[in-house]
Amino acid sequence: MPENSDPPGDDEAAQPAHDSTGLDLARFVASGARAGDQAPKPAAGHRTRRSDPAQLSGAHPDARDPRLLGPAVEALVTDSGWGTELAVHAVFGRWDTIVGADVAAHCTPESFSDGHLTVRTDSTSWATQLKLLAATVVRRLNEELGHDTVLRIDVVGPTGPSWRKGLRSVRDGRGPRDTYG
């Protein structure tokens, strides 16, 4: 027997026996969760993967748990300030139910910026008709989106033909001139 070793009975009395089922680890984690930051230190020779009780996951939800997609997207929209823009683009998707099928067949919303909704029409007669209906459409849109969301509708008529075609088009040219019949 070596001279520096203690008798076996004294060493066993100094350290508690190791529980091979992991019950001692569970008790350590539970006591750390109850005590918060004042968790007891593990016994000598005891190993844990995470020494910080705040890093341990438990049965109750915490900030690291996965969230459902709906609430996560709502939080993203709210934090980013996209609420009004998202509501306006949802109205773009329901345009035909808001303004009616006849108007929606000839007028489409293009953009929304600073309370001004830009709507493009497919003919000048529908542009005139939409200008006459603008107050009613603004009222209906504000019922859907909230008070004073849409302040004005800017009506844009159809665009004329472009004469800038082909590789050899003339800059500042007036168009095809006598090719109309």
N, C-alpha and C positions, 0 to 999 in steps of 0.2 A: 504494500500500500504506500503511495507517495506521501511525503511529509506535508505538503502544502494543502492537501485536501481535507475538508471538514468531514466529520462523521455524517453519514447519509441522513440520519434523522433530523439534524439541525437545519440542513438546506431545504428539506421538504416542508418544515414548519414555517420557514421564512416566506415561501412563495405558495400561493394557492395552486391546487392541482389543475391542470389544463383539461377543459371539457372538450372532448373530441367531436361532439355533436354541433358545436358552434353556439351553444347556449350562452357562453360567456361573452361572445361577440354581440349577440342580440341584446343582452342585458346592458352592455356598454353603449350601444347605439340608443337604446331606449332611455337610459339615464342622461345621455347627451341631449336628446330631443326634449326631455322634460326640463333640464337645467338651462337650456339655451347656450349662451357663451361660456357658462361656468361648468362645462362638462368635465367629469373627472378624467384624469390621464389614464391610459390603459396600463394594465399591469406590465411589469418588466417581461420582455420576451413575447409580448402580445403584438401581433401585426394586424394592421387594418389597411385597406386600400385607400380610404379617404379619412384623414384625421380631422377634418372640419365637419362638424355636424350639420352646418348649413348646406353643404354639398350633398347630403344624403336625401334621397327621395323617400317620401312616405306615402301613406294611404290617402292623404288629403291633397287636393289640387294646389299647385303652386305656379309661379310664373314660367317655369320651364316645361310645363305640360302642354301637349298639343291642343290647339283650339279648333273649333269647327270653322269651316271656310267662310260662312256668312258673317259671323261676328268679326272675324279677322279682316275681311274686306271692308266692313262698315267702319272699323277702327282706322284702317288705312285712309279711307275717303274722308273721315272726320279730321284726322290728324293733318292731312295734306290740304284741306280746304277745298275739296273738289265737289262739295255737295250741290252747289248751284249748277255747275257745268254738267254734272251727271244727270241732274233732274231735267235740264234743258235738252240734253241729247236723248233722254228717255222720251221726251215729248216729240223729238224728231222721228222716233220710231213709231209713235202713235199719231202722227200728223193727220192721217185720213180719218181717224175717229174724232179728232178734236175739231177740225175745220169742215168735215164732210167729204164724202167721196167725190163729188163734182169738183170742188175747189182743189182737192188733193191730186186729182188727175191732171191738173194743169199748172199747179204751183207746188214747188218743193222748197223747204227751208235749206239754206246753205250754211249760214254761220250765225253765231251769237257772240256779241262782245259788248260789254258795258251797257247792257240793257237794250241794245239795238239788235233786232232779229232781221237778217237779210233773207229775203225770199225771192227765188227766181221763177218767172212765169214762162210759159212756152209761146205766148203771143202777146201783142200789145193790148189787145182787147181784154185778156185776162189780167194784165198788169193794171189796167184802169179799173176793172171790177174789184181786184184785191185792194186797191187804194180806197175804194168806196167802203169795203168791208173791214178796213184796218182797225177801226175802233172796236168793232165787235170781236175780232180775232184777238186783239190785245187783251180785252176783258176776259175772254175765254181762257187764254194762256195764263193770265194772272190768277184765275180760279184754280188752275192746275198746279202752278208753280209757287204761288204765294204773292202777296201784295207787292206791287212795284218791282217785280222781277223783270218783266218786259216793259220797256218804256215806249218803244217806237218800232214800227215795222218799216224797213227799207225795201221797197219793191224794185226789183231789177228785171227789165224786160229781156226778151231774147237777144242774143248777140247776132250781129250781121255776119255775113260770110267773110272769111279771111282770104286776102289775095296773095298772101305770102306762101306760095306753094312752089315746089320744084327747086332744082339746084340753081337755075339761072333767073330767079325772080329779081325784078328791078327794085332797088331801094327807093322808097317814097313814090312808088308808082301809083297811078289812080285806078288800077284794075284792068279788066279785059276790054274796056271801052265798047267797041261795036259788035261784040259777040252775043248780044241779047236779041236775037231774032231778026 
